[in-house]
Amino acid sequence: PSFDNKDLSTRRVIVRSAEASEEIYTRSELLNTVKVDIWFAYRPATNDLIAGDREMQLVDEVAKHFFRQRLPTHTEAVCVKTERVPLYDKEQVGKNSGLFTSLLTLTYEVIE
């Protein structure tokens, strides 16, 4: 996602489909895999040195919430993997006035 970092007041969350694949699982079944990216951007209101740690804790809580959960609209699909990546380094944080970003990828699978 792209936007002017100066426009971000405190927190932004963007969800988008990242990838989809289909492969043969057995002679009569297909394994469908879908990845969903959840991008978190957070700018603390003050110069908070541990804000990045709290942001990663939030991302961890969201990941734990979805892991092994089924989709309500497609109950055969289950979240089989979560990946968390902090997307900042100390130099970039300074340039962006304390902006912390994290990417959470959820992987769902269903056998059809």
C-alpha positions as CSV (number, residue, x, y, z in Angstrom):
1,P,0.0,0.0,0.0
2,S,1.2,3.5,-0.7
3,F,0.1,6.7,0.8
4,D,1.9,9.8,2.2
5,N,3.2,8.9,5.7
6,K,2.5,12.4,6.9
7,D,-1.2,11.8,6.4
8,L,-1.3,9.0,8.9
9,S,-2.6,10.2,12.2
10,T,-2.3,7.2,14.5
11,R,-3.2,3.7,13.1
12,R,-4.1,2.3,9.7
13,V,-4.9,-1.4,8.9
14,I,-5.2,-2.6,5.3
15,V,-6.4,-6.1,4.3
16,R,-5.8,-7.5,0.8
17,S,-5.6,-10.9,-0.9
18,A,-2.0,-11.7,-1.5
19,E,-1.9,-15.0,-3.4
20,A,-4.0,-18.0,-4.4
21,S,-3.0,-21.4,-5.7
22,E,-4.5,-24.7,-6.5
23,E,-2.8,-28.1,-6.6
24,I,-3.7,-31.7,-6.9
25,Y,-4.0,-33.2,-3.4
26,T,-5.3,-36.7,-4.2
27,R,-6.7,-38.2,-7.4
28,S,-10.1,-36.7,-6.7
29,E,-9.3,-33.7,-4.5
30,L,-7.7,-30.3,-4.9
31,L,-5.8,-28.3,-2.3
32,N,-6.7,-24.6,-2.6
33,T,-4.4,-22.2,-0.7
34,V,-5.2,-18.5,-0.2
35,K,-2.9,-15.9,1.5
36,V,-4.3,-12.7,3.0
37,D,-2.0,-9.8,4.0
38,I,-3.0,-7.6,6.9
39,W,-0.8,-4.5,6.9
40,F,-0.6,-2.5,10.1
41,A,0.8,1.1,10.3
42,Y,1.0,2.9,13.6
43,R,2.3,6.3,14.5
44,P,2.3,7.0,18.3
45,A,1.0,10.4,19.4
46,T,4.2,11.0,21.4
47,N,7.8,10.0,21.1
48,D,7.2,6.5,22.6
49,L,10.3,4.3,22.5
50,I,8.4,1.1,23.1
51,A,5.5,1.7,20.7
52,G,7.0,-0.8,18.2
53,D,7.0,-3.5,20.8
54,R,3.3,-2.9,21.7
55,E,2.5,-2.8,18.0
56,M,4.1,-6.2,17.5
57,Q,2.2,-7.5,20.5
58,L,-1.0,-6.4,18.8
59,V,0.0,-8.1,15.6
60,D,0.8,-11.3,17.6
61,E,-2.7,-11.2,19.2
62,V,-4.4,-10.9,15.8
63,A,-2.3,-13.7,14.5
64,K,-3.2,-16.0,17.4
65,H,-6.9,-15.1,17.0
66,F,-7.0,-16.3,13.4
67,F,-4.6,-19.3,13.6
68,R,-6.6,-22.6,13.3
69,Q,-9.8,-20.7,12.8
70,R,-12.3,-21.4,10.0
71,L,-13.7,-18.7,7.8
72,P,-17.3,-18.0,8.7
73,T,-18.4,-17.8,5.1
74,H,-16.5,-20.8,3.9
75,T,-16.2,-23.2,6.9
76,E,-14.1,-25.8,5.1
77,A,-11.2,-23.2,4.9
78,V,-8.9,-23.1,7.9
79,C,-6.0,-20.8,8.7
80,V,-3.0,-23.1,8.7
81,K,-0.1,-20.6,9.0
82,T,0.6,-17.1,10.2
83,E,3.7,-15.0,9.3
84,R,4.6,-11.8,11.0
85,V,7.2,-9.4,9.7
86,P,8.0,-6.0,11.2
87,L,8.6,-3.6,8.3
88,Y,10.8,-0.9,9.8
89,D,14.4,-0.2,10.7
90,K,15.6,2.4,13.0
91,E,16.8,4.8,10.2
92,Q,13.5,4.7,8.5
93,V,11.5,5.2,11.7
94,G,13.5,8.4,12.3
95,K,12.7,9.7,8.8
96,N,9.0,8.9,9.2
97,S,8.4,10.5,12.6
98,G,8.0,7.3,14.5
99,L,6.0,5.3,12.0
100,F,6.0,1.5,12.7
101,T,4.7,-0.9,10.1
102,S,4.1,-4.7,10.3
103,L,2.8,-7.2,7.8
104,L,0.8,-10.2,9.0
105,T,0.1,-12.9,6.4
106,L,-2.6,-15.5,7.0
107,T,-2.6,-18.7,4.9
108,Y,-5.9,-20.5,4.5
109,E,-6.2,-24.0,3.0
110,V,-9.2,-26.0,1.9
111,I,-9.4,-29.5,0.3
112,E,-12.2,-29.7,-2.3
